[in-house]
Each structure stands twice: as structure tokens, then as C-alpha cells.
Amino acid sequence: MSMHGKRASTKGRGRVLLMTSAAAVVALGATPVSAREVHLDQLPWQVASTGTETRPETAKLIEQAKQALAQNHPDVAAIFLRNALAAEPENPDLHLQLGIALFRTGDQAAAERELRTAREKGAPDANVLPILFGVMIARSEDEQLLAQFPPPSEGDTSALASDTLRARATVLARRGNLREAAASLDRALSFNTSAANRITRAQLARTMGQKALALKLVDDVLTESPKEAAALMMKVEVLLEDKQQDKALETANQAVTDYPSSAQALITRARVYLQNKDNPKALADLDAALKLAPGTPFALFYKALVLDQANDMKQAWELAQQLPPTFVNSRPEIGTAVAQIASKAGHAEIGTSMLASVVVNFPKNADARVRLASRYIELKDATRALEALRPMSDSSDPRIVLLLAQVYEMQQQYATAAEYAQKASDAGVGGDALKRQIAIINMQGGNIDAATNELEKLNAANPADPSSPGPYSVP
């Protein structure tokens, strides 16, 4: 029997699916959603019957855990659930519930252990796997997820099959396999047009530059469910990318009105304020979000960015240090931003190390390689700078090309340096200043004829410009 048919109870299905939707959107880089943001009514408390009766004292501990979660104290809930497990260590529901509570505390490794234990002890896949997918995605366990959970068999149209296809699409998209990710989501949508599937497909369309499709998918969800939180957040992101700040703010305001106690809604509106350079309002929303859900990574991250812009590097770095490593390593733009804060706060070595980690985690990200190579050039370490740039040596990105020229010049490989500099110049980058530099590089390499020809062209084009020397001038 396939994974998708095994233990396929669907009791409590909707509540579990909502959490998985949030996790999928997070991993695809859309709305900032944290496990802390999952509401109590989305948690599968006693969602499955496993034949294990719960003792009265255990039921009391579970009720206390629920109350702790309702008050945004998942760490306290975890204590109650561990006490319950001490009395009933074989109860799969308790392992599942503890896994969820631990996920909300940010202890993703412990959450995964509990969820896998719950599955081993008989908790239904339909209840465990959607949450386990979210944890694995949050931990960047991309290869493991793809290997352990293959595509569902043909003809499988279960809710779990849909969850699996969506989780795989999330990972495939993050690895840059956008077409394969789209195919996985389109298959899920062929038999399950849930809001979760459509919103995740909208995010993928956004990633692929298909803004019209993304907006249509989100609007379709909102037409059916005007208060669908994830759709509102996604719409804000799409509108921001389309430079429609007024409409983005209107949608964000609606989200905050519909969900006044949601840290996620406040963080989303703060993003709009940040783009509008209204930092005081952004900071107010972020502080309100942190009051509702203390330690929420995205709130801490954006607040650190606000303080960075205000040049309050000490406090910005203090906030950045509170971010979980898994969060910092989850996206290249987050890692590079935190690395920049570290460097500006006087911790250049830490910043450089963090940039190197971003390059390792996201080898196709050009911005991270540019920043890392630039840092090594500042340190006059041409060898490491070249190591950072070499995988993209065929790139047409002018930043990459110019840095390669600079690195090869540092290594006194003048012919190669001139070749890359010329490539940038031919692409219309650098103007006369770069052409003069090409002439200097050629002179350094002993290619006097090429240098002279370049300088003569510059002089003919700008005879009155003293920075364009004639053929007998010394540059």
C-alpha cells in the first residue's frame, strides 16, 4: 500500500491542512508566516482515534496545554504535554500534539522527532504528514523530503496526495526547479482546488514572473472567501511587486481589520510601510506583532532592518542575534541582510562567514556571490574572491563580470582581466572610465598596442577631456 493510502484517516482534516498551507507559503518566500501564528482551532487535538484511551489526569494536562497555546505560550504547553507523555508514553496523539507545540516554540528539530514518533506509534499519516512537511521545509530538509515522500501514485486524489504534491512543489521551487514545481502543483489542482493549493500556485507564478496569473489565482480565492488570510497576505506581496503601494496598503489594512490579533497581518502591513519608507508606522506594527507573538522571526528581522536604516547598529545586531539559524539560512535575501548588519555593527568576520554560508546554501544566488567576492576583495584575498565567482564565470551579470576583471587584475592575470573588462564594456557598462581602465590593464600586461589604440579612440572622441590622454601621454 502506498504512503498515501496508509493510515489515511481524514478526521480533523481541515484544521491540519490550514497549518500546512501556512508552512508552504512560508517556504516559497511569500507572506511571512511563523509556526507561532497557527491558531488554536487549527491544531489537531485528539484528531485521530488510535485505540488508546486517555486517562483523566492526562486529559487535564492536555486542556492546560491548549490554554497555554491560546495565550501564545507554546513553551508552557510543551511542558504540560511532556508531563502527559510521561504518564502515557505510547500515546501517538500526545506525540503529535507535542510536535505541534514544539514547532510553535521554534524548536524544529525536536518537533520533527516527536512527529516521526507519532507516526511510528500509529498516528494517521493524514494528520502527521502535513505538519511534518511544514517542519521539514522550515528546516530546509529539501533532499530528504523529496527522497522520503515521492509523488503519489497515478489516480491518487486523496487530500494527503494533494499535500504531498504541494510540499514537493515548495521544495522544488526553492531548489530552482520551477517548471517541475509548477507541474506538481498543477497536478494537485487538477483534483483539489483548495485555497492552499491555489495560493501556493500563485506564489510560484509570482516567482516565475507571471504576475497576472498570480493575482488571478489570489483574487479567485478571495472571491470565494473574502477573509482568507493567506490570500490577503499574498495579494499584498503581488501588489507591492507591481508598485501598487496604495492598493497594497488597502489590502493590508483589510487584513489587520479582519485579523486584529494576528501578528502575521501586522507584519505584512509593516512590509508595506517599509516600502513606503514610513518607518515609524512600520516599527509600531512590528512592536505590536512582537507583543502578540514574542520572538516571531519575521518581526524581529524587519525590525532589525528598520534599525539598520536608522543606523542604530547595536540594537539591530542585538535583534539579528535572536533570529534562529534555520530562519537566517532559509532565504538568501535574509542571510545576506543579516550578514550586512553584522558587518556594519563591527563584526566583519561574522558577516563574511554568514555570506559564505548563504553561498553554500544557495549556490545559484548571484547577489550573495557578489557580496562575498566584494568582501574578499576588500580583504585583498583574490584567491577566495575568485572561488566565490568562478561558478558564475560565464554570467552576463555586469557585477560578476567586473568583479572577475578586478580579481584577475589583482592576480596579475592581465589578459584575462582585460577580457572580462572588455566584455562588460561591450555590454554598455562603465562608459569611458572603464575603457580607460582596460587600456591601463593592457599596459600592465605589456599589450601596448591595444592600450594605445583604446586611448587614441578615447582622445578622438573627447579631445578636450584631460582624462582621455593621447597616444604619447602617460596615463
N, C-alpha and C positions, 0 to 999 in steps of 0.2 A: 504494500500500500504506500502511496506517495505521502510525503510530508504533509501535503495539503488536505489529505483525507484522514490522517491520523488524529485521533482525539479532537475531532472537529466540532466540538460544542460551540454554539453561537450565542449562548445565553449571556446577556450583558454586553453584546457585541458593540452597540453604538458608543458606549462610554469608552471602550478601549480604542476604537477607531479614531475618536477625536484626538486622543493623545498622539497617536501615530501620525495623524495629519500635521500636527504642530511640529513633530520631530522631522518629518520630511521637508517641510517648508524651511526649517532652520538650516538643514544640511545643504539645501540648494542655494542658500545665500539670499533669501528673501527677507521677510519680516523677522525682526529679532524676537525669537521665541525662546524661552528658557523652560526647562523642566519644572522650575518653580512656578510657572504660570498655569500649570494644569489645574483645573478647578476640581473641587471635591467630587462633584457629581460625574466627573469623567473617569473616576478611579473604580476599578473592578472589585469592589469589596464583596467578597463571597460570591463571585460571579459564576463559579463552577462548583458542581457537586462532585466530590471525589470519593464519597463513601466514608469520609472521616467526620465524625461528629465533633462539634466544638463544645468544649466544656464551658460552664457558666463563667468561671474566672477568666477564661480566655476571651470569651465574648465581651467581658467588661474591658479588658485591655485593648481589644480592637476598637471598641467605642471610644475609648480615651485617645487612641491613635487618630481616629477620624476627627475628633475635636481639635487635636493639636494641628493637624493638617489644615483644618478650616481656619485656624488662627495663623497660618503661614509659619508653622514651627515643625518642619519635617524632621528635624533632628530629634525633637522630643517624640514624635510619632515613631521614629525608628527604635527608640528605647523601649517604648511600650510593646512594639511588635517583637523585638528580640526577647523580651520577657515572656511574651506569649509563646514564642518558639521554644523557649527553654522547657515549657510545660508540654508542648506538642511538636517535637522536632520533625515529625514525619508529615505534618500538615502542609500540603502543597500550596493551599491558598495563602497561608501565612508567609511562606517564602515569596510568593508573588507580590503580596502587599508590601512586604519589607523591601523588595526590589524597587517598587514604585517610590516608596518613601525615600530610599537612598538616592534614587535618580534625582529626586527633587532637592536633596541636600547638595547635589553636585558630586557625590562620591560614585562616579560612574562605574569604576572597576568593581566595587562591592555590589552595586546594583546588578551588574551583569552576572556575578556569581550567584546571587540569590535567584535571579530569573531562570538561569540554567538549572539550578537545583529544583526550582518549582516544576520545571518541565520534566526533569528526570523522575520526580516523585508523582507525576501523573496529572499535573495541571494541563488543561487543554491548550493545544497549540494556538487555537483561535484567540485565546486570552493572553498567552505569554508572548508569542512571536511579534505581534505589532509593537509591543513595548520594547522587547529585546532588539528589534530592528532600530528603534529610536536610539537606544543606548549605544549600539554598535556604530551607528552613524555619528553620534556625538563623540565617540572615541576614535573616529577615523579608521575603523577596522574594515576598510573597504575590501581588501582582498579576501579576508575571512568571510565577510558576508556573501560575496559573490560565490565563493567556493562552497560554503556550507548550505546555502539556500539557492539552488539552481532554479531556472524558470519553471513554473508549474507545467504539468503535462497538458498536451493539447486537449481542449474540451473541458478543462477545469475552470469553472466560472464561480468558484466559491469566493466568499469575502476575503478569506486568507490568501487566495491566489492573487486577488487584487492588491492586497497589502504587500505581498512579496514582489510583485511586478513594480509597484511604486517604490519600494525600498531599493530594489536593484537599480531602478532608473536614477534615483538620487545619487547612488554611488557612482554609476556610470557617468553621469553628468559631471560630478566632481573630478573624475579622472580624465575628463575631456572627450569622452566618447558620446558626443551629443546626439548623433543620429541613432545609435543603439539605445540610448536612454529614451529618445522620443518613441522609438518602436515599442519599447517595453510599456511605456505609459499609454500609447495608443491602443495596445492590446488590452490593457486593463480597462480603458474607457469603452472598448467595444462591448463589454458586458457589465460594466459598473460605472455609471456616470455620477459617482458621488462627488460632493464638494471637494473632498480631499484630493481625488484624482484630477479634477479639473483645475484646482488651484495649483497643484504641483506641475501640471502640464503648462499652465500659464507661466509659472516661473521659468520653466525650461524654454518656452517660447521667448521670454524676455532675455534669457541668457543667449539665445541664438539670434537676437536682434529682431525678432518678429513681434514688435510692439503691438501691432493691430490685433494679432491673434491673442496675445496675452490679455489685452484689455477686453476683448470679446468674451473670452472664457470667464474672466472675473465678473464682468457685467452679467453674464448668463447666471452665474451663481447668485449674485446679489438680486437679480430679478425674482428668483425663486425664494431666496432667503435674505431679505434686505439687511439683516443684522448679523450675517455670517462674519465672525470676527476675522478669520484668516483672509477672507476675500477682501474685506475693507483694508486690511494692512497691505495686502498685495497691490490693491489699486493705488494706494498712496505711493508705493515704490515705482510703479509703472508711470504714474503721472509726474513724479519727480524726475525720472529719467527723460521724460518728454518735455521737460522745462515748463510744466504746467503747475507752477507753485501754488497759485490761488486755488485751483481745484484740488490739489493735493492737501492743502490745509483744510479745505472744506470737508473732505473725506475723513481726514484725521480728527477733526472736531467731532464729526458724527460718531467715530469710533469711541472717542472719550465720553461722549454723551451716552452712548449705548452701554458702555462698559466703564463706568466711573471708577470702579475699584480694580481695574486691570492695569498692572504695571506695563504690560505689553502695549496697550493703547497709548499710554503716556509716553513711552519710549519712541513709538512710531511718530507721534506728533513732535516730539523733541527733534527727531531727524529732520522734519520739515523746517522747524525753526532754525536748525543749524545751517541748512542750505540757504535759508533766507538771511543768514548772518544775524539772527535775532538771538544772540547767546543768552541774555538774561532769561527769556521765556523758556529756552531750551533747558537751561540749568534748573529752573523751577520745576519743570515736568520731570526731569531726571531725579531730582531730590524727592519728589512725590512718589515716583516709581520705586525708589530705594526704600522709602518708608513703608510702602505696601509689601515689597518683596526684597528684604535686605540681601545684599550680595549678588543681585542679579547681574550676570556678567556684562550684558549689553549696556545696562545703565551705567555701570562702573566705567566701561570702555568709552562711551560717548562723553561722560562727564570728564574723563581724563583728557579727551580731545579738546573740550571747551577750555579746560585749564591750560592746556598746551598752547592754544591760540592766545590765551591771556598772558602767556609767558610765566605762568606760575608752575615752574617745572618741578619744584619739590613736591607739591601736592599732587600734581599729575602723575609723577612717578610713584608716589605712595599708593594711589588708586590702581595704577597699572600692575603693581606688585600683588594686588589682591586677586587678580584675574587667574582662573585655573589654567594650567599649562595646556590642557586639552582645548580650551577656548582660544587661547592665543595661537595655537597651531592649527585651528580649524579652517582658517581662510588666509590667503596670502596678504590681503589688504590689512587684516587685523595684526598679523605678525609684523609686517613692515612698519605699521603705525606705532606699535608698542616699542619696537626697536628704535625708532626715531626719538620717542620720548625718553628712552633710556640714555641715548647718546646726548641729547640736549640737556639732560639732567646731570651730566658729568660722568656717566657710566658707559664710556665708549666701548670698552671691551665687551660688556654685556650686550650692548646694542649690536655689535658686529657678530657676536655669537648667535644672537637671535635671528639676524638676517641670514646667516649661513644655514640655520635650521629651516627657515622659510624656503630657501633654495632646494634643500634636500627634500622637503615635503611637497613642494610644488615646482618641480624642475622645469616646467614649461612656462613659468611666470616670468616674463621679461622684466617687469618692474623690479622684482626682488633681485634679479641678477644685476641690473643696472646699479641699484643702490649698493649691493655688496661689492661689486667691482670698483665703484667710485670710492667706497670706504678704503679698500685695499690700495688704491692709487694714492689716496691721502696719506696712507702709511708707507708709501713708496715700496709696496710689496707687489711688484709687477707679476711675479710668478702666480700668486694666488688670484690676482685680478684676472689673469689670462685663464686660469682654471675655471673661474666663475663665468667667463664669457664664451669660452671655446665651444660649448654645446650649441651656441646660437651664432656661430661664426658665419653662417650663410644667411643670417637675418638681414632684412632690408630696413629694420628699425634704425633710424639715424642715430639714436642714442647708443645702440650696440656698436654700430659701425665706427662712430667717432671714438668711443672708448677703446675699441680694438686698435685703432690707429695710434692712440695715445700710449697704450700698453706696449705695442711693438716698438714705438719710438723710445720708450723707457728702456727697452731691452736692446736698443741699438740695431734692431732689425728694420733698417730704414726703408728698404724696398717694399717690404710687406706693409709697413706703416703708411707709406705713400699710396700704396694700392687701396687701402681701406679709406684713407682720407679722400682720395680721388673719387671713390665710389659714392661717398657722401656728397661731395661737391657736384657730381653728375646728377644727383637726385635733387639738386637745388638747395642744399643745406650749406650754411656757413658764409655764403657770399664771398667777397674779395678777401676777407680776413682769413678764411680757410684756404683760399688759393695761395695767399702769401705763405701760409704755414706749410702747404705742400711744397712750395719752392724751397723753403728752409730745410724741410726733411730731405728733399732730393740733394741739396747741397751737403748736408751732413753725411749722406750716403755716397757722396762722390759723383752723383749724377748731375754734373754741372750743366750739361746741355739742356736737360729737362727743366732744371731750375731757371736757367736763363730764358728759355722760351716762355715759361709761365710769367716771369717778371716783365718781359717785354710786352706780353699781352695786357698785363695789368697797367703798365705805363701808358700804352697806346689808348686804352680805354679811359684812363684818368690821368692825363699828363700833369694836371695841376695838383694832384694828391701826393704830398711828400711821403706818404706811407707806401706808395707804389714806385719803388726805385727802378731806375733804368738799368740797362744791361751792365753798366760798369760801376754801379753803386754797390756799396756793401750793406746788405740788409741788417 
